[in-house]
Amino acid sequence: MGNLLKFIVSVLVSFLVIRLCNGGDLTESKSFLSFILAIDPNNVLGVDRNTLVSYPCYYKLHGVKCSLHTGEVIEIRLENMNLSGIIDAESLCKLSQLRVLSLARNKIEGTVPESISTCKSLTVLDLSSNFLSGNPLVLLQSLTKLKNLKKLNISKNNFTFSQHRMSLQALRHVAIKESSSSTAESYDKKTKNHHVNLMVWVLISLGIVIVIVVLVFLYMRCVRTVKDKEVIKEVVNYPSPRKTPSAEVVDGICNTEGKSSELFFFMEDVEKFTMDDLLEATANLTKQGICSSLYKVHISSSGVFAVKRLKKLQVGFKEFSRTMKKIGNLKHQNVLPLVAYYSSNDEKMLIYKYQNSGSLLTLFENYVEGKWNFPWKQRLSIAVGIARGFAYIYRSSKKGNVIPHGNIKPSNILLSEKGEPLISEYGYCKFLDPNKSCLYKDNGYTAPEKNLTEETDVYSFGVILLELLTSKVVEKTGLDLVKWVKSIVREEWTGEVFDSEVANFEMYAFPLLNVALKCVDCLPEERPTMAEVLEIIEEVVNAQKDISPSSMTSFESTPGSMKHVYVI
């Protein structure tokens, strides 16, 4: 029995992983868009329909939730949104995993199509407080086919009978009565014998339902008991994993046949959770790429986390675990701490605390759109924070055993609640296939030589430094910022290259421009090291008297003259 259950679970897990990798079904995405177009013809939701059809969960539409397992839509709660369209049940019911639909307190018109009966997964249906009309008996007869439906509310609409809100039991009574006659008039003429027969069938049906519920409950209890026994057996038979002072293994299993898995925690202030907790939690897909997917996951007992699911890695279990433990033990205020990682032969995940303040890219975009100020002092604080973080990473690495970042860009520089920059996405690029486009992208931050070295990280940091000085963002625009800046500097050494927030601080900005141009030199050997870059930036910080004291901590440097400033 135990082996059979293990086989079934492994098949289900494999199916879920395949579904997750495929990013959902395009047909369902189109069906979701058709449904939204029908109920919201005036686009009061303000959705980007091109993005919505490609992947509805990626769009993060308020009120729409998706499954972490399959990436499919499971809940639609668009309540009190001033929607004034109609219900496209055919498109809606193609969302095969949809369990909750609530359109309460809107202005939706028309009838509820009989095809709503094909939404087999629905457990909650709330259409109350709209302008729906039609024959309620026909609607109720259709709804009785939804065997999973547990909650129904169609009150405060324009139906032709007064009792709008009904329990599921009453709903089934109405449907049985309706099916025993061809019209409502013939139903009124039923004899007493028909009523007796009806009650008999109701009692029989109720008895069958009770028997099925009891059998399902007993089966689930049996499965849970067997599973608990298997877990206990594994805990007894396998030795406890070794622990380091700064890390703890919550769920680790290893054997000599090369099949391994572990969920390894680094942070002591986080309430520990299991992989089951992670997979069953509410999750929203926030970013999806060729080689990874990023989810915002809320675990009720532990908090909100950012889960990075990695794909196409070329690394074994032991090497990945050894590297992640090295990354997880890095402790610096400008490096996003790794909460935990999960590793198996087929699955790799990195788990971080979710940062509500967004990223440097968010800050740039809000500034360009006039939503947020981005003063010189904050730019300088972010520049020195990033430099400190990378200098710490390279200083902490043993000679010949350096792990380059390889993907430095504004969206990977997160912001703490205090506005401190946090370097994220560190440590796994070394395991990506260099022949795949997900490693070396032509994104304006990649050095010409396209290698994983400190010199290439210095190049990427130089581009970010130019963005901080000019407010011209490379990410998402494709701008060749290095070429643009060099063309202006080549014509005349002028402050025209600086953004208006920077122009008033030219005497401090010019040394940063100078070092940024050295960082983006075409020849790797001509670029400074991260330690040298940090020393120059900190000299600028120390030279400016009104810089915030909080940004002057966390990394030791040697103040002095501007001896490391390079002349173009």
ROVO-137909 format. One line per field, with one value per residue (C-alpha): residue number from 1; chain; x, y, z. Coordinates in steps of 0.05 Angstrom, whole numbers, always signed. Example, Ala and Ser with C-alpha at 12.3 -4.5 7.8 and 13.67 -1.06 7.14 Angstrom:
% residues 2
seq	[1;2] $
mol	[A;A] $
east	[+246;+273] $
north	[-90;-21] $
up	[+156;+143] $
END
This chain:
% residues 568
seq	[1;2;3;4;5;6;7;8;9;10;11;12;13;14;15;16;17;18;19;20;21;22;23;24;25;26;27;28;29;30;31;32;33;34;35;36;37;38;39;40;41;42;43;44;45;46;47;48;49;50;51;52;53;54;55;56;57;58;59;60;61;62;63;64;65;66;67;68;69;70;71;72;73;74;75;76;77;78;79;80;81;82;83;84;85;86;87;88;89;90;91;92;93;94;95;96;97;98;99;100;101;102;103;104;105;106;107;108;109;110;111;112;113;114;115;116;117;118;119;120;121;122;123;124;125;126;127;128;129;130;131;132;133;134;135;136;137;138;139;140;141;142;143;144;145;146;147;148;149;150;151;152;153;154;155;156;157;158;159;160;161;162;163;164;165;166;167;168;169;170;171;172;173;174;175;176;177;178;179;180;181;182;183;184;185;186;187;188;189;190;191;192;193;194;195;196;197;198;199;200;201;202;203;204;205;206;207;208;209;210;211;212;213;214;215;216;217;218;219;220;221;222;223;224;225;226;227;228;229;230;231;232;233;234;235;236;237;238;239;240;241;242;243;244;245;246;247;248;249;250;251;252;253;254;255;256;257;258;259;260;261;262;263;264;265;266;267;268;269;270;271;272;273;274;275;276;277;278;279;280;281;282;283;284;285;286;287;288;289;290;291;292;293;294;295;296;297;298;299;300;301;302;303;304;305;306;307;308;309;310;311;312;313;314;315;316;317;318;319;320;321;322;323;324;325;326;327;328;329;330;331;332;333;334;335;336;337;338;339;340;341;342;343;344;345;346;347;348;349;350;351;352;353;354;355;356;357;358;359;360;361;362;363;364;365;366;367;368;369;370;371;372;373;374;375;376;377;378;379;380;381;382;383;384;385;386;387;388;389;390;391;392;393;394;395;396;397;398;399;400;401;402;403;404;405;406;407;408;409;410;411;412;413;414;415;416;417;418;419;420;421;422;423;424;425;426;427;428;429;430;431;432;433;434;435;436;437;438;439;440;441;442;443;444;445;446;447;448;449;450;451;452;453;454;455;456;457;458;459;460;461;462;463;464;465;466;467;468;469;470;471;472;473;474;475;476;477;478;479;480;481;482;483;484;485;486;487;488;489;490;491;492;493;494;495;496;497;498;499;500;501;502;503;504;505;506;507;508;509;510;511;512;513;514;515;516;517;518;519;520;521;522;523;524;525;526;527;528;529;530;531;532;533;534;535;536;537;538;539;540;541;542;543;544;545;546;547;548;549;550;551;552;553;554;555;556;557;558;559;560;561;562;563;564;565;566;567;568] $
mol	[A;A;A;A;A;A;A;A;A;A;A;A;A;A;A;A;A;A;A;A;A;A;A;A;A;A;A;A;A;A;A;A;A;A;A;A;A;A;A;A;A;A;A;A;A;A;A;A;A;A;A;A;A;A;A;A;A;A;A;A;A;A;A;A;A;A;A;A;A;A;A;A;A;A;A;A;A;A;A;A;A;A;A;A;A;A;A;A;A;A;A;A;A;A;A;A;A;A;A;A;A;A;A;A;A;A;A;A;A;A;A;A;A;A;A;A;A;A;A;A;A;A;A;A;A;A;A;A;A;A;A;A;A;A;A;A;A;A;A;A;A;A;A;A;A;A;A;A;A;A;A;A;A;A;A;A;A;A;A;A;A;A;A;A;A;A;A;A;A;A;A;A;A;A;A;A;A;A;A;A;A;A;A;A;A;A;A;A;A;A;A;A;A;A;A;A;A;A;A;A;A;A;A;A;A;A;A;A;A;A;A;A;A;A;A;A;A;A;A;A;A;A;A;A;A;A;A;A;A;A;A;A;A;A;A;A;A;A;A;A;A;A;A;A;A;A;A;A;A;A;A;A;A;A;A;A;A;A;A;A;A;A;A;A;A;A;A;A;A;A;A;A;A;A;A;A;A;A;A;A;A;A;A;A;A;A;A;A;A;A;A;A;A;A;A;A;A;A;A;A;A;A;A;A;A;A;A;A;A;A;A;A;A;A;A;A;A;A;A;A;A;A;A;A;A;A;A;A;A;A;A;A;A;A;A;A;A;A;A;A;A;A;A;A;A;A;A;A;A;A;A;A;A;A;A;A;A;A;A;A;A;A;A;A;A;A;A;A;A;A;A;A;A;A;A;A;A;A;A;A;A;A;A;A;A;A;A;A;A;A;A;A;A;A;A;A;A;A;A;A;A;A;A;A;A;A;A;A;A;A;A;A;A;A;A;A;A;A;A;A;A;A;A;A;A;A;A;A;A;A;A;A;A;A;A;A;A;A;A;A;A;A;A;A;A;A;A;A;A;A;A;A;A;A;A;A;A;A;A;A;A;A;A;A;A;A;A;A;A;A;A;A;A;A;A;A;A;A;A;A;A;A;A;A;A;A;A;A;A;A;A;A;A;A;A;A;A;A;A;A;A;A;A;A;A;A;A;A;A;A;A;A;A;A;A;A;A;A;A;A;A;A;A;A;A;A;A;A;A;A;A;A;A;A;A;A;A;A;A;A;A;A;A;A;A;A;A;A;A;A;A;A;A;A;A;A;A;A;A;A;A;A;A;A;A;A;A;A] $
east	[+0;+57;+96;+33;+19;+91;+86;+20;+49;+112;+70;+27;+88;+120;+56;+53;+126;+114;+53;+91;+149;+102;+74;+1;-44;-48;-120;-140;-105;-145;-209;-192;-183;-250;-285;-254;-273;-345;-356;-314;-327;-308;-242;-254;-203;-150;-117;-64;-99;-36;-1;-64;-72;+1;-3;-60;-23;+39;-4;-22;-94;-124;-174;-145;-106;-67;-42;+32;+28;+0;+1;-74;-128;-163;-200;-234;-260;-280;-329;-355;-313;-369;-368;-425;-418;-446;-423;-387;-396;-366;-299;-303;-313;-251;-212;-211;-182;-229;-258;-284;-323;-350;-377;-420;-441;-431;-476;-473;-533;-565;-577;-532;-520;-538;-466;-446;-460;-394;-353;-343;-290;-332;-342;-364;-410;-432;-471;-510;-528;-526;-578;-583;-651;-684;-719;-689;-715;-675;-613;-621;-630;-564;-529;-548;-497;-441;-428;-372;-412;-415;-436;-486;-514;-556;-596;-613;-620;-679;-703;-778;-785;-776;-731;-664;-615;-620;-580;-550;-600;-658;-625;-624;-697;-718;-679;-709;-779;-764;-738;-802;-844;-835;-860;-875;-950;-947;-908;-965;-1013;-974;-1013;-999;-967;-916;-897;-889;-845;-805;-792;-771;-720;-695;-685;-650;-605;-589;-572;-525;-491;-480;-451;-403;-381;-368;-328;-286;-272;-251;-206;-172;-162;-130;-84;-64;-48;-6;+31;+46;+73;+118;+145;+159;+194;+238;+256;+274;+314;+354;+408;+400;+436;+497;+485;+530;+527;+492;+445;+393;+367;+292;+280;+341;+346;+408;+430;+486;+446;+451;+378;+377;+333;+336;+303;+360;+348;+398;+358;+341;+287;+243;+188;+208;+162;+161;+157;+84;+72;+107;+70;+2;+11;-22;+26;+28;+75;+113;+165;+177;+238;+271;+313;+273;+206;+194;+135;+108;+86;+46;+55;+6;+51;+116;+105;+113;+171;+200;+212;+259;+247;+308;+307;+359;+414;+475;+495;+489;+456;+521;+554;+491;+482;+555;+551;+485;+511;+570;+522;+475;+529;+545;+521;+522;+471;+474;+467;+397;+401;+382;+328;+332;+341;+308;+348;+332;+355;+300;+282;+321;+290;+318;+276;+283;+241;+196;+217;+157;+197;+210;+275;+322;+285;+220;+253;+278;+211;+173;+223;+218;+142;+143;+115;+176;+236;+306;+354;+430;+442;+398;+433;+501;+477;+452;+517;+561;+515;+518;+594;+601;+560;+600;+667;+646;+627;+694;+733;+698;+715;+778;+829;+811;+743;+704;+630;+613;+543;+534;+466;+473;+417;+369;+313;+362;+380;+323;+309;+301;+249;+304;+320;+386;+404;+403;+440;+395;+398;+469;+504;+468;+488;+551;+506;+469;+487;+531;+501;+431;+404;+383;+456;+486;+432;+445;+413;+462;+492;+534;+608;+633;+673;+611;+646;+631;+686;+695;+713;+644;+609;+649;+625;+552;+561;+591;+527;+484;+529;+518;+442;+446;+482;+439;+371;+371;+351;+376;+331;+267;+288;+349;+386;+461;+477;+552;+556;+513;+554;+620;+596;+580;+644;+686;+658;+668;+678;+611;+558;+504;+508;+480;+408;+379;+381;+456;+476;+478;+531;+579;+642;+622;+589;+650;+694;+637;+628;+703;+704;+640;+674;+733;+686;+655;+723;+722;+785;+774;+845;+835;+776;+786;+769;+707;+751;+782;+713;+688;+747;+735;+661;+673;+723;+666;+620;+670;+683;+610;+594;+518;+515;+470;+508;+471;+504;+574;+575;+586;+650;+721;+758;+819;+798;+848;+861;+829;+891;+850;+808;+823;+831;+795] $
north	[+0;+47;+35;+46;+112;+135;+118;+156;+217;+217;+215;+272;+314;+302;+323;+387;+404;+395;+439;+492;+491;+499;+562;+543;+531;+585;+565;+579;+646;+665;+641;+683;+745;+731;+727;+792;+827;+804;+827;+891;+919;+989;+965;+996;+946;+981;+916;+910;+859;+839;+821;+788;+739;+717;+699;+723;+704;+743;+806;+805;+828;+847;+795;+739;+683;+627;+559;+551;+479;+491;+566;+564;+611;+584;+646;+706;+757;+821;+850;+922;+940;+975;+920;+927;+871;+801;+732;+691;+623;+584;+620;+619;+544;+531;+552;+480;+495;+553;+542;+611;+662;+725;+783;+812;+886;+902;+922;+857;+847;+792;+720;+668;+619;+546;+530;+552;+479;+459;+496;+430;+455;+513;+511;+583;+624;+694;+735;+777;+851;+855;+865;+792;+767;+705;+642;+623;+552;+539;+570;+528;+465;+480;+495;+427;+396;+431;+375;+412;+475;+491;+565;+600;+671;+700;+749;+821;+811;+817;+745;+731;+699;+727;+675;+693;+664;+588;+534;+479;+429;+473;+482;+407;+401;+452;+417;+349;+379;+415;+352;+314;+361;+395;+464;+503;+497;+421;+421;+459;+403;+346;+298;+277;+212;+252;+288;+222;+196;+260;+253;+181;+200;+257;+211;+159;+212;+240;+171;+159;+226;+210;+142;+173;+227;+175;+131;+190;+211;+141;+136;+203;+184;+118;+154;+205;+149;+111;+175;+191;+122;+129;+196;+167;+108;+154;+196;+133;+100;+160;+194;+268;+314;+351;+422;+483;+538;+586;+538;+485;+428;+419;+363;+327;+257;+228;+158;+124;+116;+190;+206;+266;+322;+374;+437;+476;+538;+593;+645;+630;+684;+651;+602;+537;+506;+443;+432;+413;+481;+515;+478;+487;+562;+619;+641;+694;+690;+757;+742;+686;+674;+620;+595;+615;+635;+681;+673;+714;+661;+673;+618;+632;+607;+638;+701;+724;+698;+706;+637;+631;+566;+550;+513;+486;+481;+439;+418;+358;+355;+357;+414;+457;+445;+461;+526;+549;+537;+582;+635;+628;+642;+710;+763;+836;+892;+902;+828;+799;+741;+672;+645;+573;+531;+467;+419;+351;+316;+349;+413;+473;+531;+592;+624;+697;+744;+784;+858;+904;+966;+941;+948;+1000;+992;+1010;+1072;+1093;+1082;+1121;+1178;+1181;+1181;+1238;+1195;+1198;+1241;+1212;+1262;+1261;+1238;+1177;+1160;+1164;+1122;+1068;+1069;+1061;+1007;+965;+973;+953;+891;+867;+885;+843;+785;+785;+797;+738;+691;+649;+660;+617;+601;+665;+660;+718;+746;+747;+782;+851;+899;+947;+895;+851;+908;+906;+960;+947;+982;+1033;+1045;+1005;+969;+893;+850;+792;+734;+718;+651;+608;+637;+594;+533;+558;+532;+585;+565;+584;+654;+659;+667;+719;+766;+826;+871;+929;+905;+847;+859;+847;+785;+751;+712;+700;+739;+796;+840;+826;+843;+908;+925;+913;+956;+1011;+1012;+1019;+1076;+1111;+1101;+1134;+1194;+1202;+1172;+1137;+1065;+1008;+953;+946;+1002;+970;+1036;+1031;+1077;+1065;+1087;+1148;+1172;+1161;+1201;+1262;+1257;+1249;+1313;+1357;+1345;+1373;+1363;+1355;+1280;+1288;+1285;+1349;+1319;+1306;+1369;+1411;+1364;+1362;+1366;+1300;+1269;+1277;+1227;+1177;+1187;+1178;+1111;+1088;+1097;+1057;+1002;+996;+994;+945;+911;+870;+881;+957;+956;+969;+916;+922;+941;+999;+1021;+1022;+1063;+1116;+1121;+1125;+1181;+1219;+1203;+1226;+1289;+1308;+1332;+1326;+1253;+1212;+1179;+1113;+1102;+1109;+1041;+967;+967;+988;+1032;+1078;+1150;+1195;+1235;+1220;+1181;+1126;+1171;+1153;+1206;+1194] $
up	[+0;+19;-45;-87;-53;-63;-138;-145;-108;-151;-215;-191;-171;-239;-274;-232;-246;-321;-318;-279;-328;-387;-354;-363;-423;-477;-492;-420;-423;-484;-450;-389;-434;-469;-403;-379;-445;-436;-364;-373;-443;-419;-390;-322;-295;-339;-361;-415;-458;-497;-432;-404;-462;-458;-384;-338;-274;-294;-303;-229;-239;-172;-149;-191;-158;-190;-169;-152;-177;-247;-259;-275;-251;-188;-162;-193;-143;-180;-130;-131;-192;-233;-286;-335;-386;-391;-368;-421;-389;-446;-439;-363;-359;-400;-338;-314;-245;-228;-159;-138;-179;-144;-185;-130;-128;-201;-259;-300;-345;-386;-365;-334;-392;-382;-402;-331;-314;-348;-295;-259;-208;-180;-105;-94;-140;-119;-171;-121;-129;-205;-261;-282;-307;-336;-313;-245;-249;-313;-280;-217;-258;-293;-227;-198;-246;-208;-160;-124;-111;-36;-34;-80;-77;-133;-90;-109;-184;-232;-230;-232;-163;-94;-60;-92;-42;-33;+1;-41;-13;-34;-101;-113;-91;-143;-197;-182;-183;-248;-283;-265;-309;-376;-354;-291;-303;-305;-241;-206;-227;-197;-154;-84;-110;-148;-84;-48;-104;-102;-28;-37;-90;-47;+12;-32;-62;+6;+32;-27;-15;+58;+42;-9;+40;+94;+47;+23;+94;+114;+53;+66;+138;+117;+67;+120;+169;+119;+100;+173;+183;+122;+147;+216;+183;+143;+204;+243;+187;+162;+204;+221;+172;+197;+219;+216;+269;+222;+187;+201;+158;+167;+117;+91;+61;+27;+6;-31;-96;-114;-99;-52;-28;+26;+51;+85;+128;+144;+183;+256;+261;+209;+229;+195;+144;+101;+26;+34;+68;+10;-45;-12;+2;-36;-91;-145;-204;-208;-260;-310;-354;-395;-337;-275;-246;-186;-140;-82;-32;+32;+84;+140;+196;+172;+130;+58;+16;-53;-82;-142;-180;-223;-288;-337;-285;-301;-231;-186;-117;-77;-115;-113;-38;-24;-63;-33;+38;+21;-7;+52;+103;+73;+122;+99;+102;+26;+6;+7;+57;+34;+80;+54;-8;-32;-74;-105;-168;-209;-171;-144;-107;-71;-16;+8;+51;+6;+1;-2;-23;-93;-132;-160;-226;-192;-163;-232;-265;-211;-217;-293;-288;-237;-181;-135;-121;-129;-97;-104;-33;-43;-109;-76;-17;-64;-105;-44;-16;-79;-83;-9;-21;-81;-48;+12;-33;-69;-5;+28;-30;-25;-80;-141;-112;-130;-148;-195;-197;-272;-275;-244;-264;-228;-220;-182;-134;-83;-31;+44;+87;+104;+30;+33;-32;-28;-80;-100;-149;-127;-133;-185;-253;-252;-260;-322;-391;-424;-491;-468;-478;-405;-383;-431;-455;-499;-446;-442;-376;-403;-416;-487;-468;-438;-383;-310;-276;-228;-288;-320;-254;-251;-322;-302;-239;-283;-325;-262;-238;-305;-296;-227;-257;-320;-299;-367;-354;-397;-371;-411;-460;-494;-493;-507;-448;-450;-523;-510;-450;-485;-545;-502;-462;-525;-555;-494;-419;-399;-345;-398;-386;-315;-294;-265;-194;-204;-241;-177;-148;-207;-165;-133;-194;-241;-201;-203;-278;-286;-249;-283;-351;-327;-305;-375;-410;-469;-442;-378;-354;-355;-308;-233;-180;-137;-78;-118;-142;-70;-46;-98;-83;-8;-19;-54;+4;+56;+17;+19;+89;+87;+68;+114;+172;+162;+95;+123;+157;+144;+103;+121;+72;+71;+61;+27;-34;-102;-123;-156;-201;-273;-326;-392] $
END
